[in-house]
């Protein structure tokens, strides 16, 4: 038995640290707020409230006449088509680069470090993929609108390049983080790199790769709407037109259709991933 | 295939530089068509020896010759072609969980198949009778079109062994073929392996924890202890005293009390971050 009487601690020992980190965070956030002119209260100034009310008030009644709905339907379909075609092209870009950059498929790395030539080639391909994906599809779209003119082609090409980079990089990460025992054994037993890919690496990671691709397709639908604003066709372009004409009813209809489309894509993608998982 | 090792040392690729090599100064000659069991307590270097023979590990010293050829003097391409003549079956069978058994078994043929033929075989297995026969010899014929992840551990191990029968190899290197099998299955598996190796004139080197199986079935037994050859004798000359010396302080392994469980390193892959941007 100890003789000292236990006393309840005066204060929580973690308290000081907590106070320090919260104040440090606030101090760090302050210049960011200044830099972005972050003044949320301007939203509720009477003048701005009036503008907002006018804009939102224009949303009603929704434009629902047959002619406009036909147009919306066509543009929606065009948006889906743009996303799908873009993603397909992105796969064409991504797959060869993924294969080229994959460290698991290195024969020289089976024993000890990878040979210098292949290592540099793989690193170079990686950097190229990073370059592709670090330029937003919006920028690519602006470039392609100049080159191929207004319309969905620019959107498709933009999605293909950016998403090609993203898919290539993430595919590489999936393949290298997964189980490599099978692939290594196939290579050790003398099969070629592509054979080892199709018989070892691909079946091991197929579910994850497909699930990621489906998820990206959903993202592509959302981003193809944004691309429309710079003239790449689809729902976004229509929305841009209606906004410039101050036609609130059309904007509201388009927004609702857009929300429904994203929700639907989300459902389809979730269902597909579940079926594949 | 003829094997010739001269004063060969090797260390595990993950070992620290300067660490004691896993196998040291091994001199070993194995004639073409011979059947050899390698026994010894855990950590004796049995698996490392197999990996060196499979050209999956570069020796740190000494020389390795397979059919009078020094593999590590070959170009990378020629070495990979040579690996096609070696079949290494690791203790954990390298089978992708979602692959069908027929595909997994036929994958052993890859070194002898062109890329186009191997792709075609993914759509329609190119030698169903061959795969069926190989599986049938391990009593697994009815599992031909099952998925690998529907099999039990023992069945998976036998699928891994059945691959040997289809591999275009002249040297079979089999690591712990019986670790997940019950005694009846063990006897059947070892009979099939030895019988098929004899039919084909294939050289067979197997590491075994079951000393009784090694002595009863293999004409030649090598005892490995602390990375060195303790004895290399015809099975009938391996006396009780020699075994006692080999397994000194590892008696429980000699009595077969601990059957090594193949660590199932089927790691669940890291979930990929689903980021849109």
Boltz contact constraints between the chains, C-beta under 6 A:
constraints:
  - contact:
      token1: [A, 107]
      token2: [B, 80]
      max_distance: 6.0
  - contact:
      token1: [A, 111]
      token2: [B, 58]
      max_distance: 6.0
  - contact:
      token1: [A, 174]
      token2: [B, 272]
      max_distance: 6.0
  - contact:
      token1: [A, 177]
      token2: [B, 269]
      max_distance: 6.0
  - contact:
      token1: [A, 177]
      token2: [B, 270]
      max_distance: 6.0
  - contact:
      token1: [A, 178]
      token2: [B, 269]
      max_distance: 6.0
  - contact:
      token1: [A, 181]
      token2: [B, 94]
      max_distance: 6.0
  - contact:
      token1: [A, 182]
      token2: [B, 94]
      max_distance: 6.0
  - contact:
      token1: [A, 182]
      token2: [B, 96]
      max_distance: 6.0
  - contact:
      token1: [A, 185]
      token2: [B, 94]
      max_distance: 6.0
  - contact:
      token1: [A, 188]
      token2: [B, 56]
      max_distance: 6.0
  - contact:
      token1: [A, 188]
      token2: [B, 88]
      max_distance: 6.0
  - contact:
      token1: [A, 189]
      token2: [B, 87]
      max_distance: 6.0
  - contact:
      token1: [A, 190]
      token2: [B, 80]
      max_distance: 6.0
  - contact:
      token1: [A, 190]
      token2: [B, 83]
      max_distance: 6.0
  - contact:
      token1: [A, 190]
      token2: [B, 84]
      max_distance: 6.0
  - contact:
      token1: [A, 190]
      token2: [B, 111]
      max_distance: 6.0
  - contact:
      token1: [A, 191]
      token2: [B, 110]
      max_distance: 6.0
  - contact:
      token1: [A, 191]
      token2: [B, 111]
      max_distance: 6.0
  - contact:
      token1: [A, 194]
      token2: [B, 115]
      max_distance: 6.0
  - contact:
      token1: [A, 195]
      token2: [B, 110]
      max_distance: 6.0
  - contact:
      token1: [A, 195]
      token2: [B, 118]
      max_distance: 6.0
  - contact:
      token1: [A, 199]
      token2: [B, 107]
      max_distance: 6.0
  - contact:
      token1: [A, 203]
      token2: [B, 96]
      max_distance: 6.0
  - contact:
      token1: [A, 203]
      token2: [B, 98]
      max_distance: 6.0
  - contact:
      token1: [A, 203]
      token2: [B, 99]
      max_distance: 6.0
  - contact:
      token1: [A, 204]
      token2: [B, 96]
      max_distance: 6.0
  - contact:
      token1: [A, 212]
      token2: [B, 272]
      max_distance: 6.0
  - contact:
      token1: [A, 215]
      token2: [B, 274]
      max_distance: 6.0
  - contact:
      token1: [A, 219]
      token2: [B, 276]
      max_distance: 6.0
